[in-house]
Amino acid sequence: MEERKNISNRSHNVVLENRKKMSVSGVEHVTSFSPDIIILVTVQGNITIKGEELDIKKLNLDDGNLSIEGYISSIVYSDKEDIGSKGISFLGKMFK
């Protein structure tokens, strides 16, 4: 397996408690936030969190910690390189 490039020395952890509370470390940036979806950039890639009544209770980008409450229905990782390709249509990808 090929080693990942440009991974920061920061640690990254995700703790989910009863699908109602979530703690994430290694957060670099919050890209998007709404009661239904939160998109984060972490040292290990992007995380998309979907759910209901999602609320960021604590955010400290200096130490990279984030706490979320609400009903969490999905957590999906994607690579940092995928940020630029989101939102591009099928035809846009073909003629890239």
C-alpha positions, 0 to 999 in steps of 0.5 A: 500500500502506498504511503500517503503524502503530506500528512501532518504530524497532528493526530486524528481521532474520531469518537462517536457516542450513541450517534448523538455526540461526536468528537474529532481531532486533527481538524484544519478547517470547517468548509461547510456547516448546516443542521443537515451536513458538516464538511471538515478538512482534517489532517487525514482528508475531508470528512462529510458528516450527515444527520439531523439537527447537527450543531457544533458545540466546540471548535478550536482550530488552534488545537484541531478539536471539534465537538458535534451534537445531533443525530449522525446518520453518516460519516464519509471520508474523501481525499484532500485532492477531491476538494476541487473536483466536487461540484463539477458536472460529468461533462466538466470532468470529461473536458478537463 
